[in-house]
Amino acid sequence: MKRIVYAAVICALAVSACTTPFKKAKDGTEYKVISNKKGKKILAGEVMEFNGVIRYKDSILGSSWEDGMPQYGRYDTAQFPSPYKEAFKVLYVGDSIVFRMSTDSIIKTGQAPPFMKKGQYIYRCFKMENAYATEQQADSAQKTHIKVAQERANQKQLKQVEKDLAANKDQIAKDSKLIDEYLAKNNIKATKTSWGTYVAIQTEGTGPKLTAKDVASVNYTGRTFDSSKVFDSNVDPKFQHVTPYEVPVGQLAGIMAGWPDALKEMKKGTKATVYIPSSLAYGKNGRSPEIKPDQILVFDMEVLDVITEESKIAKQEAEEKAMKAAQEKMMDSLKNANPGVKAEMEKKGN
């Protein structure tokens, strides 16, 4: 919350407290640069690190401060479109830039959101946080923000899931009734999570239950509840992706909520059948043509392995380092084998 407030304050100060008048770019967008020129001057070719916030009246429409992840971009004004070409002409670390666009011009395009009214402004505010001479330096800086950004994204997703569950409580109750009846009829014992996913364990597995800090390597087969038709599997060659599926248990983006919900009831080596209410799967939209709207799904799952998020990141970094070393070795071999190529590459700075 402090970062969100900070972003709003930065934008408010840049817009109202500063006496610097707005200038007009070639495309008609108004902008102002608030600079004390005390920071390092940003040079052409360097990578900018900056935070930004978009504000309409008293509402924050987007904020990298809120997301916990600064934005990065090459400082090359020759390639910038208007109004960035004009506003970013001379920049120092610590500078702030404000763009002001009339809502009238947005409304004219027919793409304005319903809440937007005529005679108002959209403000986009940027704060230049740093500048890096190389992409490697920028990548290193970016990595320091990834963990915070992921945690904030997960919290936003968690709030959205809980909001969706509250909005779809009638559908969840309907799905739960069908699942309960099926389990009772077939004498199947299952644990129901607080969200409403049912987990019927066949093989218990070993060690502690999975947590939000774990990454699970999973084999699975998914089928519809009403017809038992298989719609996806990573153990059946017919679906052409016979490799274990790595699932960060604490991340809800890009995966149906029923999966991490179920995995928290499992351990390494667990084999289970999972019954996912439609609201924790593809919901009212379904996934045409295999999955209908409000379709309950069933997954046979096996947790093959469990590693921590930190171990996964370390593994990825090691793989990237090894790949880069292999590429550099290949380029060195190519240059040594062909003096002409070597001279050309050295001329270009490679």
N, C-alpha and C positions, 0 to 999 in steps of 0.2 A: 504493500500500500504506500509506503514512503516513497518508493521509486516512481509510482504513478503520480503522486502529488508533486514530486520534484519535477517530473516531465511537464505537468500542467503549469507549474510556477515558471519554469524556463520559458515556455511558450507565451504565457501571459506577460512576463516581464519584457520579452523581446518585442511583443506586439504593442503594448500600451505604455510601458514605463520609458522606453527609449524614444528620444526625440528625433532620431534619424528618420527622414521622410522615405516613403516608398518610392522606388523607381519602377519604370515600366519596361518589361522585356519586349522583344520583337513580336512575340506571340500574344501580347496584351496582358500577361500575368504580371502582377505587381510583386516586388521583392525588396527586401532591405538586408544589409549585412551589418551586423553588430560586431565590431572588431576593436580590440585595444592594442593589437599588434605586439603583444608581449610574449606570445608563444612562438614556436619555430615556424618559419614560413614553409608552406607545403610546396614541394617542387614537382614539376612535370614528371610523370612516370611513377611517382610514389603511390603507395596504397593508403587511401584514407580510411580511418576508423571513425565512424560518427554514429550518434544516436539521433532518432527522429520521433516526432509525435505529430499526429494529425488531429486538429481540433475544430469542432463546429459548435459555436456558442459555448456552453459550459460542458459539452460532452467530448470525451476523448474517444476518437474513432479507431485509433491505432497508435501503439507506442512500443518502440524497441526497448525503452526503459522497463516497461511492464513485462515484455517478453524476456528480458535478461540477456539479449543478444544484440550487440552493436551491429551495424551494417558496414560493409567494406566495399570499396570501389577504387579503380585506378583513376588517379588525377590526370586527366587528359582533356582539357577544355576544348581542344580542336575537334574532339569526337562527341562532345556534349550537345544535346539539342537545346533550343531556347525553351525555358528561361535559364536553365542551368549554366549555359555557356556564359551568360552575362553575370549571373550572381556568383559563380565560382571562379571568376577571372583571377582574383588575387585572394588567397586564403592563408590564414595562420591557424596553428593548433590553438584551440580555445575559442575560435570565432563561432558565432551563431548566425544562421541565415533563416529568414522568414519569407515564405511565399504566401501571397494572399490572392485567392481566386473568388470571384463573385459567383454566388449560387445561381444568379440569373443565367450565366453562360452555361452552367452545368445543366440547368433545367431545360434550356433550349435544345440540348442534345437528345432529350427524352430518356436519359439514363440516370436521372437523379433518384435517390431513395425517397420513399414516401414522406419521411420526416422533414425533408429539406424544404425551406420556404424561400420565397423571393426576397431580395433586398438584404441578404445575409452574406457572410463570407466563410470560406473554408481556409483554415490556416495550416500550413505545413512548416514545422520548425525543425531545424537541424543544428546539432552542436558537434563541432569538429573535436573529437577526443584525442586523436593521435594521427601520426603518419609514419609509414614504414618504407624503407628503401627497397626492400625485396618482398616478394610474395611469401617466401619462407618465414620471414619475421612476422608478417601479417597472419599467416596460418598458425604460428605459435601463439600469438596473442588471442586469436579466435578460439583456440582450444581451451583457454582459461575460462571462457564464458559458457562453454557447451553444457557443463553439468548444471549450472544455474538455470540456463534456458530450458533444458529438458525437464527439470523439476517444476518449473513454472508452467510449461506446456502440459505436463501431467496433471497438475492441480486444476488447470482450466478444463481439461478433458473430464476429470473426475466430477467437477461441479456440473458439467454438461450432462454426464450420464445420470447423475442424481436428479437433475432437473427433468430429463427425459423420462426417468422412471416414475416420477411424480405425475407427469403429464399423461402417462400411459398406464396408470394403475389398473384401469378397468380391463385393458387387454392382457396385462400380466396376470390378473386374477383369472381370466378366462383360460389363458394358456396353462396356468398352474393347475387348474381343475382337470384339464385334459391329461396333463402329465401324471398327476396324482392317481387318476383312474387307471391309466395304463400301467403304472408301477404296481399298483395294488392287484390288478388283474393278473399280472405276470409274476407276482411275488418277488419283485425287485426292490432291494434296499438301497436307498440313495440319501445322500446329505443335501439339504437345500441351503444354499447360501443366503446371506441377507439381501442380496440383489434379486434372487429368485432362480439362479441356475441350479440344476440338480446334477450331482456327481455320484455315480454308482461305481464303486471301486471293485475290480476283480483281483488285482494284485496290488498289495499295499505299498511296496517300495520301501526304501531305507533312508535313514537320516531325517532331518527336520523338514517340515512343510516349506514349500517355496514362498518367498517373500517378494516384495516389490524391487528388491535389490538384485534379484536373480535373473538369469537368462536361461530359459529352458529349451533344450533341443528335443523336438517332438515329431513322432510319426502319427499320422492321423488319417481317418476316412470319414467324410461327412455325408450324411444322408438326410432326406426329409422325413419328418416325423409321421406324416400321414400315409406316405406311399413307400417309405424305406428305399427310395431311389437314390443311388449314390451320385452326388454332383461334383465331388472333388476328393482327391486322395493323393498322398505323396508316397504310398506304398504300392499303388497300382500303376504299372507302366503305361496304361491307356491314357493317363492324364499328363504324361510327359514331364514330370518334375519329381523324379524319385530321389529326393535328397531330404534329409531332416530339416524341419522348419524351426528356425531360431526365433524364440518369442521373448522379448524383454517384458517380464511380468508386470513391471511397474509402469509401462507405457501403454496408453489407451488409444493413441492416434494410429490410424491405419489398420486397426484390427477390431473385430466385433467384441463388444464389452464382455460377452459371456466367456470368452477364452481366458483372459487373465483372471476373471472371477473364478473360473473352475480350477485353474492351475494352482491357485493358492490353497486348494484342498488336497494337493498332490505332493509327492516326494520323488526323488530320483528313483526310477525303476517302476513307478506306478503305472498300472494299466487300468483304464476306466472308460466307462461310457457316460457321456455328458449330454444332458438334455437342456437346450438353451431356448428360453421363451423368445418369441419373435422380437420383442422390444430390446433384447440384448443381442440380437442377431442383425438381420437386415431390415427389421421394422416394417413400416407401412409401405415402403418403396419396393421391398423385395429385391431380387436380382434376376432380372429376366434373362433367359427364359426358364432357367432351372428352378428358381425359388420365387414362390408367389408372395404377395404382400401378406403380412401377419403370419408368416410361416415359421412354425417351431422347427428347430434343427437338432439333429443328433450327431454326435461325434464319438467315434472310437479313438481313444488317444493313448499314447504310450510316451512317457517321459524318459528319453534315452540318456540324457545327461543334463547336468546343471552346473553353470559357472556364474560368477558374479559379473556385474556390469563392468567393474574395473578390469577384470581379467579379459573380458571381451574387447574393451578399448585398447588394452595393452597388446593383445593379439593382433588387432587391426593395425596398430601403429607399427608393430614389428614387421607385418606383411608389407605395409606401404614402404618401409625403410628398405626391406630386402628387394622389393620391386624396383625402387629408385636406384639402388646400387647395381642391379642387373642391367638396367637401362643405360646407366653411365658406363658400365663395363662394355656394353655392346657398342656405344658411341665411340669409346676410345679405340676399340678394335677396328671399327669402320674407318676412323681417321688415320690410324696407323697403316691400314691396308691400302688406303688411297690418299696419297699426299695432296692431290688436287682438292678432294673433299675436305681434308684437314685444313688446308689454307683458306678455303671458302668459309668454313664454319668458324675459324678463328677470326676471320674478317668481320663476321656477324656477331662475334662476342660469345659464341657457344664453345 
